[in-house]
């Protein structure tokens, strides 16, 4: 099926560009059967969404929604680059995801919740039941005095109560800020402080890898952390994993902590009218790591965001109301907000929620769930694909599910893993869309439209409809397609899914995403404001983009960005640590994992105890996801003469590469000491090219 059109691309690069050594992959075609049923079959769709029709082309997405009052202006650029979409329109996200589906799909499942313990039954929540629960929770929140514009932080696991509470907030215009459940209490606390939330909503416990985790303990740490940073939390609302029973050991704090299930008793059967909110009102915040320790709160709008995720769920994920759709991601990340909750529900989908880890109790679990529930659209990340392939390469064959389409998101997928996904998981029937995007972008940036474009392993495809990428080198010159060169990928135009700003930090928004390639900061013309994604990328001659990874000092672990500064500051919470540097290393399953180098304070003997506490500090401050693969105690960090730590050198050592010329360093001798410590006495470097994100890591100091 795959055409073999492999050719080596030769490259000659300047310092402003990134070298790419990549073999072209062959194409795979979608089946006739898939094409016949697809929502989007118009082969001219990318032309219709061409720049000549911008921004009006995006009416197609806005018109998929129900507006309380129609919008007057598609795109308002008067406060560039803070774009406003569908201005004048009044809308409610909760209404669009719940109420408007009642007439036709009231008794159809909105969510099917699959608990991690296999013996526990699924819970099906129909649109009618969802409507009832969302209204009761909205009544409860309103009863606490919360109103449009207030922020509420969630620290919730993957349970139906999470989307129910999100939709209850959306009904009133309360801005929700969900912190990934696996993040530590401290990480949650700093996000509470940044958003200025006075209410934290959490759950007592949840199942993870076979044990019932005491999650309430994190709430106490979060509240304390927020307080230390100057933000008081008045109320902690606690959902119960088993309603009516408290499943955590941590005591409830009288006057502060309340069980949701107790409070809800006063709101049974209540209805709360969805508030007609301005299109450009904020719907939620989603924090993401940046290069400094301070997380960035991407603020997403109601109208623009909802239009974008609804349109892309319909055309790219190809969701029909009759489908059983499973996005095996966590709602605590942007993928879950956009493509488990808002996009699918606005399309009246049946969306599967799975509580636990994909490989619990074994690597056949996802396929058993798919078979039992009749899942036909499956969405996951390369890290899960690699893990399932490693632990159970033959498992999918044992189960009779049939997927029509599959998606991948979060990091580049290696062609090898892609082919296993295609052959074994998709059984050579399902199309694969590789969707490239970011927390900040709300929805897909680079992807094929599955019934129209051929698939190419390792490449996400062209820009999504209405998304017009451009690749610049460091000087701002465009790198043309087919040149075999890579650079910084940007988007030429605004689109409705793009965040509105970073919460409370307009300057950082402009600086991080626009300043580099903007030539006139006063311009009100969107053409002057390309959006810089922060990824390295190249465009092949056929127009498909291949994403090389982050170009800033951010490590993508299992599809999730971790700020290096955040990890380094966590290490420095161990009093004996004087300096810390973190670098990404290649990992078979997770793609990249952090590896930590520390120097201890004078007089402190290096010990396993310090190493253990550094590991623990990372788990506590950030979460288990930040657990370093190794921690090395080094005599000194390799430094430039101006005293900057050369992370690039450490990254080369960690990844078994040659360190290159280090003679210009202030302390070249230490490099050899560190190298032998990590790689052993004999040289074990490989000549294999480093992946671009690691090669680039730490170069901009
Ligand atoms: C990476 C996740 C290659 C990329 C939605 C981006 C990808 C970062 C892909 C954003 C993909 C995401 N192919 N790389 N299909 N999808 N990335 O904010 O480096 O958690 O900048 O959003 O993940 O991660 P974030």
Boltz pocket constraint, residues with backbone or C-beta under 6 A from the ligand:
constraints:
  - pocket:
      binder: B
      contacts: [[A, 288], [A, 333], [A, 334], [A, 335], [A, 408], [A, 409], [A, 410], [A, 411], [A, 412], [A, 413], [A, 434], [A, 435], [A, 436], [A, 437], [A, 438], [A, 439], [A, 440], [A, 446], [A, 460], [A, 533], [A, 534], [A, 535], [A, 547], [A, 548], [A, 549], [A, 550], [A, 556], [A, 559], [A, 560], [A, 561]]
      max_distance: 6.0
